[in-house]
Structures are given as C-alpha cells and as structure tokens.
Amino acid sequence: MKQQDEQSKDDNNLRSLGNYLGLGMQLAATVGVMVLIGYWLDGKFKTSPWLILIFSFLGIASGLYNFLKTVIQPPKK
C-alpha cells in the first residue's frame, strides 16, 4: 500500500510538471513564426525592416502572455 501511494504521488508530480515542460519551446516558436511572417510581408510590400520589427514585438508579447498565463494559473489536479 505504501509503495502504491508513493507511485501515485510521483505520477501526480509528473503530471503537474507536464504543463511547464514545453513552455520554452512554445515561446521560441511563437516569436520565430511571427518573425518569419514579418519577413515575408516585408518582402511582399517592400517595407523592410518595419514589419519584421512589428511582428517580432507582437510575437514576444503574445509568447510572454501565454507563458505568464500558464505559469500563474494554479496547476490542474
């Protein structure tokens, strides 16, 4: 019984960590995708470097928003 309780406690800890394991990659991917969109639009409209800068800041803002939203919310049980 004691071993089963320890096993379920370890499982719960791993589940609660699962929410946080991909946050860095998610933040980097959001910024990267937004930079690529800005780069593509700059090439299309010949507005270099303005759309890259705008979309970079939008990517940073939205990535940080998702990061903070995930970190601040209480873990699901």
LUMLUMDREN-2810 file (N, C-alpha, C; in Angstrom, 1 decimal):
<atoms>
<atom><aa>M</aa><ch>A</ch><at>N</at><xx>0.8</xx><yy>-1.2</yy><zz>0.0</zz></atom>
<atom><aa>M</aa><ch>A</ch><at>CA</at><xx>0.0</xx><yy>0.0</yy><zz>0.0</zz></atom>
<atom><aa>M</aa><ch>A</ch><at>C</at><xx>0.9</xx><yy>1.3</yy><zz>0.0</zz></atom>
<atom><aa>K</aa><ch>A</ch><at>N</at><xx>1.9</xx><yy>1.3</yy><zz>0.8</zz></atom>
<atom><aa>K</aa><ch>A</ch><at>CA</at><xx>2.8</xx><yy>2.4</yy><zz>0.9</zz></atom>
<atom><aa>K</aa><ch>A</ch><at>C</at><xx>3.4</xx><yy>2.7</yy><zz>-0.4</zz></atom>
<atom><aa>Q</aa><ch>A</ch><at>N</at><xx>3.9</xx><yy>1.7</yy><zz>-1.1</zz></atom>
<atom><aa>Q</aa><ch>A</ch><at>CA</at><xx>4.5</xx><yy>1.8</yy><zz>-2.4</zz></atom>
<atom><aa>Q</aa><ch>A</ch><at>C</at><xx>3.5</xx><yy>2.4</yy><zz>-3.5</zz></atom>
<atom><aa>Q</aa><ch>A</ch><at>N</at><xx>2.3</xx><yy>1.9</yy><zz>-3.4</zz></atom>
<atom><aa>Q</aa><ch>A</ch><at>CA</at><xx>1.3</xx><yy>2.4</yy><zz>-4.3</zz></atom>
<atom><aa>Q</aa><ch>A</ch><at>C</at><xx>1.0</xx><yy>3.9</yy><zz>-4.1</zz></atom>
<atom><aa>D</aa><ch>A</ch><at>N</at><xx>1.0</xx><yy>4.3</yy><zz>-2.8</zz></atom>
<atom><aa>D</aa><ch>A</ch><at>CA</at><xx>0.7</xx><yy>5.8</yy><zz>-2.5</zz></atom>
<atom><aa>D</aa><ch>A</ch><at>C</at><xx>1.9</xx><yy>6.6</yy><zz>-3.0</zz></atom>
<atom><aa>E</aa><ch>A</ch><at>N</at><xx>3.1</xx><yy>6.1</yy><zz>-2.9</zz></atom>
<atom><aa>E</aa><ch>A</ch><at>CA</at><xx>4.3</xx><yy>6.9</yy><zz>-3.4</zz></atom>
<atom><aa>E</aa><ch>A</ch><at>C</at><xx>4.2</xx><yy>6.9</yy><zz>-4.9</zz></atom>
<atom><aa>Q</aa><ch>A</ch><at>N</at><xx>3.8</xx><yy>5.9</yy><zz>-5.5</zz></atom>
<atom><aa>Q</aa><ch>A</ch><at>CA</at><xx>3.7</xx><yy>5.8</yy><zz>-7.0</zz></atom>
<atom><aa>Q</aa><ch>A</ch><at>C</at><xx>2.7</xx><yy>6.8</yy><zz>-7.5</zz></atom>
<atom><aa>S</aa><ch>A</ch><at>N</at><xx>1.6</xx><yy>6.9</yy><zz>-6.9</zz></atom>
<atom><aa>S</aa><ch>A</ch><at>CA</at><xx>0.5</xx><yy>7.8</yy><zz>-7.3</zz></atom>
<atom><aa>S</aa><ch>A</ch><at>C</at><xx>1.0</xx><yy>9.3</yy><zz>-7.0</zz></atom>
<atom><aa>K</aa><ch>A</ch><at>N</at><xx>1.7</xx><yy>9.5</yy><zz>-6.0</zz></atom>
<atom><aa>K</aa><ch>A</ch><at>CA</at><xx>2.2</xx><yy>10.8</yy><zz>-5.7</zz></atom>
<atom><aa>K</aa><ch>A</ch><at>C</at><xx>3.2</xx><yy>11.3</yy><zz>-6.7</zz></atom>
<atom><aa>D</aa><ch>A</ch><at>N</at><xx>4.1</xx><yy>10.3</yy><zz>-7.1</zz></atom>
<atom><aa>D</aa><ch>A</ch><at>CA</at><xx>5.1</xx><yy>10.6</yy><zz>-8.2</zz></atom>
<atom><aa>D</aa><ch>A</ch><at>C</at><xx>4.4</xx><yy>10.9</yy><zz>-9.5</zz></atom>
<atom><aa>D</aa><ch>A</ch><at>N</at><xx>3.3</xx><yy>10.2</yy><zz>-9.8</zz></atom>
<atom><aa>D</aa><ch>A</ch><at>CA</at><xx>2.6</xx><yy>10.4</yy><zz>-11.0</zz></atom>
<atom><aa>D</aa><ch>A</ch><at>C</at><xx>1.9</xx><yy>11.8</yy><zz>-11.1</zz></atom>
<atom><aa>N</aa><ch>A</ch><at>N</at><xx>1.4</xx><yy>12.2</yy><zz>-9.9</zz></atom>
<atom><aa>N</aa><ch>A</ch><at>CA</at><xx>0.7</xx><yy>13.5</yy><zz>-9.8</zz></atom>
<atom><aa>N</aa><ch>A</ch><at>C</at><xx>1.8</xx><yy>14.6</yy><zz>-10.0</zz></atom>
<atom><aa>N</aa><ch>A</ch><at>N</at><xx>3.0</xx><yy>14.4</yy><zz>-9.4</zz></atom>
<atom><aa>N</aa><ch>A</ch><at>CA</at><xx>4.0</xx><yy>15.4</yy><zz>-9.6</zz></atom>
<atom><aa>N</aa><ch>A</ch><at>C</at><xx>4.4</xx><yy>15.5</yy><zz>-11.1</zz></atom>
<atom><aa>L</aa><ch>A</ch><at>N</at><xx>4.6</xx><yy>14.4</yy><zz>-11.7</zz></atom>
<atom><aa>L</aa><ch>A</ch><at>CA</at><xx>5.0</xx><yy>14.4</yy><zz>-13.2</zz></atom>
<atom><aa>L</aa><ch>A</ch><at>C</at><xx>3.9</xx><yy>15.1</yy><zz>-14.0</zz></atom>
<atom><aa>R</aa><ch>A</ch><at>N</at><xx>2.6</xx><yy>14.8</yy><zz>-13.7</zz></atom>
<atom><aa>R</aa><ch>A</ch><at>CA</at><xx>1.5</xx><yy>15.4</yy><zz>-14.5</zz></atom>
<atom><aa>R</aa><ch>A</ch><at>C</at><xx>1.5</xx><yy>16.9</yy><zz>-14.3</zz></atom>
<atom><aa>S</aa><ch>A</ch><at>N</at><xx>1.8</xx><yy>17.4</yy><zz>-13.1</zz></atom>
<atom><aa>S</aa><ch>A</ch><at>CA</at><xx>1.8</xx><yy>18.9</yy><zz>-12.8</zz></atom>
<atom><aa>S</aa><ch>A</ch><at>C</at><xx>3.0</xx><yy>19.5</yy><zz>-13.5</zz></atom>
<atom><aa>L</aa><ch>A</ch><at>N</at><xx>4.1</xx><yy>18.8</yy><zz>-13.7</zz></atom>
<atom><aa>L</aa><ch>A</ch><at>CA</at><xx>5.3</xx><yy>19.3</yy><zz>-14.4</zz></atom>
<atom><aa>L</aa><ch>A</ch><at>C</at><xx>5.0</xx><yy>19.3</yy><zz>-15.9</zz></atom>
<atom><aa>G</aa><ch>A</ch><at>N</at><xx>4.2</xx><yy>18.5</yy><zz>-16.4</zz></atom>
<atom><aa>G</aa><ch>A</ch><at>CA</at><xx>4.0</xx><yy>18.4</yy><zz>-17.8</zz></atom>
<atom><aa>G</aa><ch>A</ch><at>C</at><xx>3.5</xx><yy>19.7</yy><zz>-18.4</zz></atom>
<atom><aa>N</aa><ch>A</ch><at>N</at><xx>2.8</xx><yy>20.5</yy><zz>-17.6</zz></atom>
<atom><aa>N</aa><ch>A</ch><at>CA</at><xx>2.3</xx><yy>21.8</yy><zz>-18.1</zz></atom>
<atom><aa>N</aa><ch>A</ch><at>C</at><xx>3.4</xx><yy>22.7</yy><zz>-18.4</zz></atom>
<atom><aa>Y</aa><ch>A</ch><at>N</at><xx>4.5</xx><yy>22.6</yy><zz>-17.8</zz></atom>
<atom><aa>Y</aa><ch>A</ch><at>CA</at><xx>5.6</xx><yy>23.5</yy><zz>-17.9</zz></atom>
<atom><aa>Y</aa><ch>A</ch><at>C</at><xx>6.8</xx><yy>23.1</yy><zz>-18.8</zz></atom>
<atom><aa>L</aa><ch>A</ch><at>N</at><xx>6.8</xx><yy>21.8</yy><zz>-19.2</zz></atom>
<atom><aa>L</aa><ch>A</ch><at>CA</at><xx>7.9</xx><yy>21.3</yy><zz>-19.9</zz></atom>
<atom><aa>L</aa><ch>A</ch><at>C</at><xx>8.1</xx><yy>21.9</yy><zz>-21.3</zz></atom>
<atom><aa>G</aa><ch>A</ch><at>N</at><xx>7.1</xx><yy>22.3</yy><zz>-22.0</zz></atom>
<atom><aa>G</aa><ch>A</ch><at>CA</at><xx>7.2</xx><yy>22.8</yy><zz>-23.3</zz></atom>
<atom><aa>G</aa><ch>A</ch><at>C</at><xx>7.1</xx><yy>24.3</yy><zz>-23.4</zz></atom>
<atom><aa>L</aa><ch>A</ch><at>N</at><xx>7.1</xx><yy>25.0</yy><zz>-22.3</zz></atom>
<atom><aa>L</aa><ch>A</ch><at>CA</at><xx>7.0</xx><yy>26.5</yy><zz>-22.3</zz></atom>
<atom><aa>L</aa><ch>A</ch><at>C</at><xx>8.1</xx><yy>27.2</yy><zz>-23.1</zz></atom>
<atom><aa>G</aa><ch>A</ch><at>N</at><xx>9.3</xx><yy>26.8</yy><zz>-22.9</zz></atom>
<atom><aa>G</aa><ch>A</ch><at>CA</at><xx>10.4</xx><yy>27.5</yy><zz>-23.6</zz></atom>
<atom><aa>G</aa><ch>A</ch><at>C</at><xx>10.3</xx><yy>27.3</yy><zz>-25.1</zz></atom>
<atom><aa>M</aa><ch>A</ch><at>N</at><xx>10.0</xx><yy>26.1</yy><zz>-25.5</zz></atom>
<atom><aa>M</aa><ch>A</ch><at>CA</at><xx>9.8</xx><yy>25.9</yy><zz>-27.0</zz></atom>
<atom><aa>M</aa><ch>A</ch><at>C</at><xx>8.6</xx><yy>26.6</yy><zz>-27.6</zz></atom>
<atom><aa>Q</aa><ch>A</ch><at>N</at><xx>7.6</xx><yy>26.7</yy><zz>-26.8</zz></atom>
<atom><aa>Q</aa><ch>A</ch><at>CA</at><xx>6.4</xx><yy>27.4</yy><zz>-27.3</zz></atom>
<atom><aa>Q</aa><ch>A</ch><at>C</at><xx>6.7</xx><yy>28.9</yy><zz>-27.4</zz></atom>
<atom><aa>L</aa><ch>A</ch><at>N</at><xx>7.4</xx><yy>29.4</yy><zz>-26.5</zz></atom>
<atom><aa>L</aa><ch>A</ch><at>CA</at><xx>7.8</xx><yy>30.9</yy><zz>-26.5</zz></atom>
<atom><aa>L</aa><ch>A</ch><at>C</at><xx>8.7</xx><yy>31.1</yy><zz>-27.8</zz></atom>
<atom><aa>A</aa><ch>A</ch><at>N</at><xx>9.7</xx><yy>30.3</yy><zz>-28.0</zz></atom>
<atom><aa>A</aa><ch>A</ch><at>CA</at><xx>10.6</xx><yy>30.5</yy><zz>-29.1</zz></atom>
<atom><aa>A</aa><ch>A</ch><at>C</at><xx>9.9</xx><yy>30.3</yy><zz>-30.4</zz></atom>
<atom><aa>A</aa><ch>A</ch><at>N</at><xx>9.0</xx><yy>29.3</yy><zz>-30.5</zz></atom>
<atom><aa>A</aa><ch>A</ch><at>CA</at><xx>8.2</xx><yy>29.0</yy><zz>-31.7</zz></atom>
<atom><aa>A</aa><ch>A</ch><at>C</at><xx>7.3</xx><yy>30.2</yy><zz>-32.1</zz></atom>
<atom><aa>T</aa><ch>A</ch><at>N</at><xx>6.7</xx><yy>30.8</yy><zz>-31.1</zz></atom>
<atom><aa>T</aa><ch>A</ch><at>CA</at><xx>5.8</xx><yy>31.9</yy><zz>-31.3</zz></atom>
<atom><aa>T</aa><ch>A</ch><at>C</at><xx>6.5</xx><yy>33.1</yy><zz>-31.9</zz></atom>
<atom><aa>V</aa><ch>A</ch><at>N</at><xx>7.7</xx><yy>33.4</yy><zz>-31.3</zz></atom>
<atom><aa>V</aa><ch>A</ch><at>CA</at><xx>8.5</xx><yy>34.5</yy><zz>-31.7</zz></atom>
<atom><aa>V</aa><ch>A</ch><at>C</at><xx>9.0</xx><yy>34.2</yy><zz>-33.1</zz></atom>
<atom><aa>G</aa><ch>A</ch><at>N</at><xx>9.5</xx><yy>33.0</yy><zz>-33.3</zz></atom>
<atom><aa>G</aa><ch>A</ch><at>CA</at><xx>10.1</xx><yy>32.7</yy><zz>-34.6</zz></atom>
<atom><aa>G</aa><ch>A</ch><at>C</at><xx>9.1</xx><yy>32.7</yy><zz>-35.8</zz></atom>
<atom><aa>V</aa><ch>A</ch><at>N</at><xx>7.9</xx><yy>32.2</yy><zz>-35.5</zz></atom>
<atom><aa>V</aa><ch>A</ch><at>CA</at><xx>6.8</xx><yy>32.3</yy><zz>-36.6</zz></atom>
<atom><aa>V</aa><ch>A</ch><at>C</at><xx>6.4</xx><yy>33.7</yy><zz>-36.9</zz></atom>
<atom><aa>M</aa><ch>A</ch><at>N</at><xx>6.3</xx><yy>34.5</yy><zz>-35.9</zz></atom>
<atom><aa>M</aa><ch>A</ch><at>CA</at><xx>5.9</xx><yy>35.9</yy><zz>-36.1</zz></atom>
<atom><aa>M</aa><ch>A</ch><at>C</at><xx>7.1</xx><yy>36.7</yy><zz>-36.9</zz></atom>
<atom><aa>V</aa><ch>A</ch><at>N</at><xx>8.3</xx><yy>36.4</yy><zz>-36.6</zz></atom>
<atom><aa>V</aa><ch>A</ch><at>CA</at><xx>9.4</xx><yy>37.0</yy><zz>-37.3</zz></atom>
<atom><aa>V</aa><ch>A</ch><at>C</at><xx>9.4</xx><yy>36.6</yy><zz>-38.8</zz></atom>
<atom><aa>L</aa><ch>A</ch><at>N</at><xx>9.1</xx><yy>35.3</yy><zz>-39.0</zz></atom>
<atom><aa>L</aa><ch>A</ch><at>CA</at><xx>9.0</xx><yy>34.8</yy><zz>-40.4</zz></atom>
<atom><aa>L</aa><ch>A</ch><at>C</at><xx>7.9</xx><yy>35.4</yy><zz>-41.2</zz></atom>
<atom><aa>I</aa><ch>A</ch><at>N</at><xx>6.7</xx><yy>35.6</yy><zz>-40.5</zz></atom>
<atom><aa>I</aa><ch>A</ch><at>CA</at><xx>5.6</xx><yy>36.3</yy><zz>-41.1</zz></atom>
<atom><aa>I</aa><ch>A</ch><at>C</at><xx>6.0</xx><yy>37.7</yy><zz>-41.5</zz></atom>
<atom><aa>G</aa><ch>A</ch><at>N</at><xx>6.6</xx><yy>38.4</yy><zz>-40.5</zz></atom>
<atom><aa>G</aa><ch>A</ch><at>CA</at><xx>7.1</xx><yy>39.8</yy><zz>-40.8</zz></atom>
<atom><aa>G</aa><ch>A</ch><at>C</at><xx>8.1</xx><yy>39.9</yy><zz>-41.9</zz></atom>
<atom><aa>Y</aa><ch>A</ch><at>N</at><xx>9.0</xx><yy>38.9</yy><zz>-42.0</zz></atom>
<atom><aa>Y</aa><ch>A</ch><at>CA</at><xx>10.0</xx><yy>38.9</yy><zz>-43.1</zz></atom>
<atom><aa>Y</aa><ch>A</ch><at>C</at><xx>9.3</xx><yy>38.7</yy><zz>-44.4</zz></atom>
<atom><aa>W</aa><ch>A</ch><at>N</at><xx>8.4</xx><yy>37.8</yy><zz>-44.5</zz></atom>
<atom><aa>W</aa><ch>A</ch><at>CA</at><xx>7.6</xx><yy>37.5</yy><zz>-45.7</zz></atom>
<atom><aa>W</aa><ch>A</ch><at>C</at><xx>6.8</xx><yy>38.7</yy><zz>-46.1</zz></atom>
<atom><aa>L</aa><ch>A</ch><at>N</at><xx>6.1</xx><yy>39.4</yy><zz>-45.2</zz></atom>
<atom><aa>L</aa><ch>A</ch><at>CA</at><xx>5.4</xx><yy>40.5</yy><zz>-45.5</zz></atom>
<atom><aa>L</aa><ch>A</ch><at>C</at><xx>6.2</xx><yy>41.7</yy><zz>-46.0</zz></atom>
<atom><aa>D</aa><ch>A</ch><at>N</at><xx>7.4</xx><yy>41.8</yy><zz>-45.3</zz></atom>
<atom><aa>D</aa><ch>A</ch><at>CA</at><xx>8.3</xx><yy>42.9</yy><zz>-45.8</zz></atom>
<atom><aa>D</aa><ch>A</ch><at>C</at><xx>8.8</xx><yy>42.7</yy><zz>-47.2</zz></atom>
<atom><aa>G</aa><ch>A</ch><at>N</at><xx>9.1</xx><yy>41.4</yy><zz>-47.6</zz></atom>
<atom><aa>G</aa><ch>A</ch><at>CA</at><xx>9.4</xx><yy>41.2</yy><zz>-48.9</zz></atom>
<atom><aa>G</aa><ch>A</ch><at>C</at><xx>8.3</xx><yy>41.4</yy><zz>-49.9</zz></atom>
<atom><aa>K</aa><ch>A</ch><at>N</at><xx>7.1</xx><yy>41.2</yy><zz>-49.5</zz></atom>
<atom><aa>K</aa><ch>A</ch><at>CA</at><xx>6.0</xx><yy>41.3</yy><zz>-50.4</zz></atom>
<atom><aa>K</aa><ch>A</ch><at>C</at><xx>5.6</xx><yy>42.8</yy><zz>-50.6</zz></atom>
<atom><aa>F</aa><ch>A</ch><at>N</at><xx>5.7</xx><yy>43.6</yy><zz>-49.5</zz></atom>
<atom><aa>F</aa><ch>A</ch><at>CA</at><xx>5.3</xx><yy>45.0</yy><zz>-49.6</zz></atom>
<atom><aa>F</aa><ch>A</ch><at>C</at><xx>6.5</xx><yy>46.0</yy><zz>-49.6</zz></atom>
<atom><aa>K</aa><ch>A</ch><at>N</at><xx>7.7</xx><yy>45.5</yy><zz>-49.6</zz></atom>
<atom><aa>K</aa><ch>A</ch><at>CA</at><xx>8.9</xx><yy>46.3</yy><zz>-49.7</zz></atom>
<atom><aa>K</aa><ch>A</ch><at>C</at><xx>8.9</xx><yy>47.4</yy><zz>-48.6</zz></atom>
<atom><aa>T</aa><ch>A</ch><at>N</at><xx>8.7</xx><yy>46.9</yy><zz>-47.4</zz></atom>
<atom><aa>T</aa><ch>A</ch><at>CA</at><xx>8.6</xx><yy>47.9</yy><zz>-46.2</zz></atom>
<atom><aa>T</aa><ch>A</ch><at>C</at><xx>9.7</xx><yy>47.6</yy><zz>-45.2</zz></atom>
<atom><aa>S</aa><ch>A</ch><at>N</at><xx>10.8</xx><yy>46.9</yy><zz>-45.6</zz></atom>
<atom><aa>S</aa><ch>A</ch><at>CA</at><xx>11.8</xx><yy>46.4</yy><zz>-44.7</zz></atom>
<atom><aa>S</aa><ch>A</ch><at>C</at><xx>12.4</xx><yy>47.6</yy><zz>-43.9</zz></atom>
<atom><aa>P</aa><ch>A</ch><at>N</at><xx>12.6</xx><yy>47.4</yy><zz>-42.7</zz></atom>
<atom><aa>P</aa><ch>A</ch><at>CA</at><xx>12.5</xx><yy>46.3</yy><zz>-41.7</zz></atom>
<atom><aa>P</aa><ch>A</ch><at>C</at><xx>11.3</xx><yy>46.5</yy><zz>-40.8</zz></atom>
<atom><aa>W</aa><ch>A</ch><at>N</at><xx>10.3</xx><yy>47.3</yy><zz>-41.2</zz></atom>
<atom><aa>W</aa><ch>A</ch><at>CA</at><xx>9.3</xx><yy>47.7</yy><zz>-40.3</zz></atom>
<atom><aa>W</aa><ch>A</ch><at>C</at><xx>8.3</xx><yy>46.6</yy><zz>-39.9</zz></atom>
<atom><aa>L</aa><ch>A</ch><at>N</at><xx>7.9</xx><yy>45.7</yy><zz>-40.8</zz></atom>
<atom><aa>L</aa><ch>A</ch><at>CA</at><xx>7.0</xx><yy>44.7</yy><zz>-40.5</zz></atom>
<atom><aa>L</aa><ch>A</ch><at>C</at><xx>7.7</xx><yy>43.6</yy><zz>-39.7</zz></atom>
<atom><aa>I</aa><ch>A</ch><at>N</at><xx>9.0</xx><yy>43.3</yy><zz>-39.9</zz></atom>
<atom><aa>I</aa><ch>A</ch><at>CA</at><xx>9.7</xx><yy>42.4</yy><zz>-39.1</zz></atom>
<atom><aa>I</aa><ch>A</ch><at>C</at><xx>9.7</xx><yy>42.9</yy><zz>-37.6</zz></atom>
<atom><aa>L</aa><ch>A</ch><at>N</at><xx>10.0</xx><yy>44.1</yy><zz>-37.5</zz></atom>
<atom><aa>L</aa><ch>A</ch><at>CA</at><xx>10.0</xx><yy>44.7</yy><zz>-36.1</zz></atom>
<atom><aa>L</aa><ch>A</ch><at>C</at><xx>8.6</xx><yy>44.6</yy><zz>-35.4</zz></atom>
<atom><aa>I</aa><ch>A</ch><at>N</at><xx>7.6</xx><yy>45.0</yy><zz>-36.2</zz></atom>
<atom><aa>I</aa><ch>A</ch><at>CA</at><xx>6.3</xx><yy>45.0</yy><zz>-35.6</zz></atom>
<atom><aa>I</aa><ch>A</ch><at>C</at><xx>5.9</xx><yy>43.5</yy><zz>-35.2</zz></atom>
<atom><aa>F</aa><ch>A</ch><at>N</at><xx>6.1</xx><yy>42.6</yy><zz>-36.1</zz></atom>
<atom><aa>F</aa><ch>A</ch><at>CA</at><xx>5.7</xx><yy>41.2</yy><zz>-35.9</zz></atom>
<atom><aa>F</aa><ch>A</ch><at>C</at><xx>6.6</xx><yy>40.6</yy><zz>-34.8</zz></atom>
<atom><aa>S</aa><ch>A</ch><at>N</at><xx>7.8</xx><yy>41.0</yy><zz>-34.7</zz></atom>
<atom><aa>S</aa><ch>A</ch><at>CA</at><xx>8.7</xx><yy>40.5</yy><zz>-33.7</zz></atom>
<atom><aa>S</aa><ch>A</ch><at>C</at><xx>8.1</xx><yy>40.9</yy><zz>-32.3</zz></atom>
<atom><aa>F</aa><ch>A</ch><at>N</at><xx>7.8</xx><yy>42.1</yy><zz>-32.2</zz></atom>
<atom><aa>F</aa><ch>A</ch><at>CA</at><xx>7.2</xx><yy>42.6</yy><zz>-30.9</zz></atom>
<atom><aa>F</aa><ch>A</ch><at>C</at><xx>5.9</xx><yy>41.9</yy><zz>-30.6</zz></atom>
<atom><aa>L</aa><ch>A</ch><at>N</at><xx>5.1</xx><yy>41.8</yy><zz>-31.6</zz></atom>
<atom><aa>L</aa><ch>A</ch><at>CA</at><xx>3.8</xx><yy>41.0</yy><zz>-31.4</zz></atom>
<atom><aa>L</aa><ch>A</ch><at>C</at><xx>4.1</xx><yy>39.6</yy><zz>-31.0</zz></atom>
<atom><aa>G</aa><ch>A</ch><at>N</at><xx>5.0</xx><yy>38.9</yy><zz>-31.5</zz></atom>
<atom><aa>G</aa><ch>A</ch><at>CA</at><xx>5.4</xx><yy>37.6</yy><zz>-31.2</zz></atom>
<atom><aa>G</aa><ch>A</ch><at>C</at><xx>5.9</xx><yy>37.5</yy><zz>-29.7</zz></atom>
<atom><aa>I</aa><ch>A</ch><at>N</at><xx>6.7</xx><yy>38.5</yy><zz>-29.4</zz></atom>
<atom><aa>I</aa><ch>A</ch><at>CA</at><xx>7.3</xx><yy>38.5</yy><zz>-28.0</zz></atom>
<atom><aa>I</aa><ch>A</ch><at>C</at><xx>6.1</xx><yy>38.7</yy><zz>-27.0</zz></atom>
<atom><aa>A</aa><ch>A</ch><at>N</at><xx>5.2</xx><yy>39.7</yy><zz>-27.3</zz></atom>
<atom><aa>A</aa><ch>A</ch><at>CA</at><xx>4.1</xx><yy>40.0</yy><zz>-26.4</zz></atom>
<atom><aa>A</aa><ch>A</ch><at>C</at><xx>3.2</xx><yy>38.8</yy><zz>-26.3</zz></atom>
<atom><aa>S</aa><ch>A</ch><at>N</at><xx>2.8</xx><yy>38.1</yy><zz>-27.4</zz></atom>
<atom><aa>S</aa><ch>A</ch><at>CA</at><xx>1.9</xx><yy>37.0</yy><zz>-27.3</zz></atom>
<atom><aa>S</aa><ch>A</ch><at>C</at><xx>2.5</xx><yy>35.8</yy><zz>-26.7</zz></atom>
<atom><aa>G</aa><ch>A</ch><at>N</at><xx>3.8</xx><yy>35.6</yy><zz>-26.9</zz></atom>
<atom><aa>G</aa><ch>A</ch><at>CA</at><xx>4.5</xx><yy>34.5</yy><zz>-26.3</zz></atom>
<atom><aa>G</aa><ch>A</ch><at>C</at><xx>4.6</xx><yy>34.6</yy><zz>-24.8</zz></atom>
<atom><aa>L</aa><ch>A</ch><at>N</at><xx>5.0</xx><yy>35.9</yy><zz>-24.4</zz></atom>
<atom><aa>L</aa><ch>A</ch><at>CA</at><xx>5.0</xx><yy>36.1</yy><zz>-22.9</zz></atom>
<atom><aa>L</aa><ch>A</ch><at>C</at><xx>3.7</xx><yy>36.0</yy><zz>-22.3</zz></atom>
<atom><aa>Y</aa><ch>A</ch><at>N</at><xx>2.6</xx><yy>36.5</yy><zz>-23.0</zz></atom>
<atom><aa>Y</aa><ch>A</ch><at>CA</at><xx>1.3</xx><yy>36.4</yy><zz>-22.4</zz></atom>
<atom><aa>Y</aa><ch>A</ch><at>C</at><xx>1.0</xx><yy>34.9</yy><zz>-22.2</zz></atom>
<atom><aa>N</aa><ch>A</ch><at>N</at><xx>1.2</xx><yy>34.0</yy><zz>-23.1</zz></atom>
<atom><aa>N</aa><ch>A</ch><at>CA</at><xx>0.9</xx><yy>32.6</yy><zz>-23.0</zz></atom>
<atom><aa>N</aa><ch>A</ch><at>C</at><xx>1.8</xx><yy>32.0</yy><zz>-21.9</zz></atom>
<atom><aa>F</aa><ch>A</ch><at>N</at><xx>3.1</xx><yy>32.4</yy><zz>-21.8</zz></atom>
<atom><aa>F</aa><ch>A</ch><at>CA</at><xx>4.0</xx><yy>31.9</yy><zz>-20.8</zz></atom>
<atom><aa>F</aa><ch>A</ch><at>C</at><xx>3.5</xx><yy>32.3</yy><zz>-19.4</zz></atom>
<atom><aa>L</aa><ch>A</ch><at>N</at><xx>3.2</xx><yy>33.5</yy><zz>-19.2</zz></atom>
<atom><aa>L</aa><ch>A</ch><at>CA</at><xx>2.7</xx><yy>34.0</yy><zz>-17.9</zz></atom>
<atom><aa>L</aa><ch>A</ch><at>C</at><xx>1.4</xx><yy>33.4</yy><zz>-17.5</zz></atom>
<atom><aa>K</aa><ch>A</ch><at>N</at><xx>0.5</xx><yy>33.3</yy><zz>-18.5</zz></atom>
<atom><aa>K</aa><ch>A</ch><at>CA</at><xx>-0.8</xx><yy>32.7</yy><zz>-18.2</zz></atom>
<atom><aa>K</aa><ch>A</ch><at>C</at><xx>-0.7</xx><yy>31.3</yy><zz>-17.7</zz></atom>
<atom><aa>T</aa><ch>A</ch><at>N</at><xx>0.2</xx><yy>30.5</yy><zz>-18.3</zz></atom>
<atom><aa>T</aa><ch>A</ch><at>CA</at><xx>0.4</xx><yy>29.1</yy><zz>-17.9</zz></atom>
<atom><aa>T</aa><ch>A</ch><at>C</at><xx>1.1</xx><yy>29.1</yy><zz>-16.5</zz></atom>
<atom><aa>V</aa><ch>A</ch><at>N</at><xx>2.1</xx><yy>29.9</yy><zz>-16.3</zz></atom>
<atom><aa>V</aa><ch>A</ch><at>CA</at><xx>2.8</xx><yy>29.9</yy><zz>-15.0</zz></atom>
<atom><aa>V</aa><ch>A</ch><at>C</at><xx>2.0</xx><yy>30.4</yy><zz>-13.9</zz></atom>
<atom><aa>I</aa><ch>A</ch><at>N</at><xx>1.2</xx><yy>31.4</yy><zz>-14.1</zz></atom>
<atom><aa>I</aa><ch>A</ch><at>CA</at><xx>0.4</xx><yy>32.0</yy><zz>-13.0</zz></atom>
<atom><aa>I</aa><ch>A</ch><at>C</at><xx>-0.8</xx><yy>31.1</yy><zz>-12.6</zz></atom>
<atom><aa>Q</aa><ch>A</ch><at>N</at><xx>-1.4</xx><yy>30.5</yy><zz>-13.5</zz></atom>
<atom><aa>Q</aa><ch>A</ch><at>CA</at><xx>-2.6</xx><yy>29.7</yy><zz>-13.2</zz></atom>
<atom><aa>Q</aa><ch>A</ch><at>C</at><xx>-2.2</xx><yy>28.5</yy><zz>-12.2</zz></atom>
<atom><aa>P</aa><ch>A</ch><at>N</at><xx>-3.1</xx><yy>28.2</yy><zz>-11.3</zz></atom>
<atom><aa>P</aa><ch>A</ch><at>CA</at><xx>-2.9</xx><yy>27.1</yy><zz>-10.4</zz></atom>
<atom><aa>P</aa><ch>A</ch><at>C</at><xx>-2.9</xx><yy>25.8</yy><zz>-11.2</zz></atom>
<atom><aa>P</aa><ch>A</ch><at>N</at><xx>-2.0</xx><yy>24.8</yy><zz>-10.8</zz></atom>
<atom><aa>P</aa><ch>A</ch><at>CA</at><xx>-2.0</xx><yy>23.5</yy><zz>-11.6</zz></atom>
<atom><aa>P</aa><ch>A</ch><at>C</at><xx>-3.3</xx><yy>22.8</yy><zz>-11.4</zz></atom>
<atom><aa>K</aa><ch>A</ch><at>N</at><xx>-3.6</xx><yy>22.1</yy><zz>-12.5</zz></atom>
<atom><aa>K</aa><ch>A</ch><at>CA</at><xx>-4.8</xx><yy>21.3</yy><zz>-12.5</zz></atom>
<atom><aa>K</aa><ch>A</ch><at>C</at><xx>-4.6</xx><yy>20.0</yy><zz>-11.8</zz></atom>
<atom><aa>K</aa><ch>A</ch><at>N</at><xx>-5.5</xx><yy>19.5</yy><zz>-11.0</zz></atom>
<atom><aa>K</aa><ch>A</ch><at>CA</at><xx>-5.3</xx><yy>18.3</yy><zz>-10.3</zz></atom>
<atom><aa>K</aa><ch>A</ch><at>C</at><xx>-6.1</xx><yy>17.2</yy><zz>-10.9</zz></atom>
</atoms>
